[in-house]
Amino acid sequence: MSLFIGKYYTISEASKYVNADLSTLRRWEYEGRVKPLRTARNQRCYTQPCLTACILIKSDTQRKQNFYG
């Protein structure tokens, strides 16, 4: 059970919010970079702090791609 009180986002909503592909969000979870909550049906459930982390990961990834060319 989560102690977070606020809005929860589906992976589709999170994808649009972060402007990242669904597979990217799944990969970040697999790599341990983000940890979305899971519903009773095992569906991913993103919180606002999790979305903020995704945005930071995305910007860091883009910065590294620009640096390394």
C-alpha positions as CSV (number, residue, x, y, z in Angstrom):
1,M,0.0,0.0,0.0
2,S,1.2,3.5,-0.9
3,L,1.3,6.5,1.3
4,F,1.3,8.8,-1.7
5,I,-1.9,11.0,-1.8
6,G,-2.4,12.5,-5.2
7,K,-3.1,11.7,-8.8
8,Y,-2.0,8.4,-10.3
9,Y,-1.2,8.1,-14.0
10,T,-1.4,5.1,-16.3
11,I,1.6,4.3,-18.4
12,S,-0.2,5.9,-21.4
13,E,-0.8,9.1,-19.5
14,A,2.8,9.1,-18.2
15,S,4.1,8.6,-21.7
16,K,2.3,11.7,-22.9
17,Y,3.2,13.7,-19.9
18,V,6.9,12.9,-20.2
19,N,6.9,12.8,-24.0
20,A,8.6,9.4,-24.0
21,D,7.6,6.2,-25.7
22,L,5.8,3.5,-23.7
23,S,8.7,1.1,-24.3
24,T,11.1,3.7,-22.9
25,L,9.2,3.9,-19.7
26,R,9.1,0.1,-19.4
27,R,12.9,0.0,-20.1
28,W,13.6,2.5,-17.4
29,E,11.7,0.4,-15.0
30,Y,13.5,-2.7,-16.1
31,E,16.8,-0.9,-15.6
32,G,15.8,0.2,-12.1
33,R,15.8,3.9,-13.0
34,V,12.2,4.4,-12.0
35,K,9.8,2.4,-9.8
36,P,6.2,2.9,-10.6
37,L,3.6,1.5,-8.3
38,R,1.5,-1.5,-9.3
39,T,-2.2,-2.0,-9.1
40,A,-3.9,-5.2,-7.9
41,R,-4.0,-6.2,-11.6
42,N,-0.2,-5.5,-11.9
43,Q,-0.6,-2.5,-14.0
44,R,1.9,0.3,-13.7
45,C,0.8,3.4,-11.8
46,Y,2.9,6.5,-12.0
47,T,2.8,9.2,-9.3
48,Q,3.9,12.9,-9.8
49,P,7.3,12.3,-8.1
50,C,7.8,9.3,-10.5
51,L,7.0,11.5,-13.5
52,T,9.4,14.2,-12.3
53,A,12.1,11.5,-12.1
54,C,11.3,10.4,-15.6
55,I,11.6,14.0,-16.9
56,L,15.0,14.3,-15.2
57,I,16.2,10.9,-16.7
58,K,15.0,12.0,-20.1
59,S,16.8,15.4,-19.9
60,D,20.0,13.7,-18.6
61,T,19.9,11.2,-21.4
62,Q,19.4,13.9,-24.1
63,R,22.3,15.9,-22.5
64,K,24.6,12.9,-22.7
65,Q,23.6,12.2,-26.3
66,N,24.4,15.8,-27.3
67,F,27.7,15.7,-25.5
68,Y,28.9,12.4,-27.0
69,G,27.5,13.3,-30.4
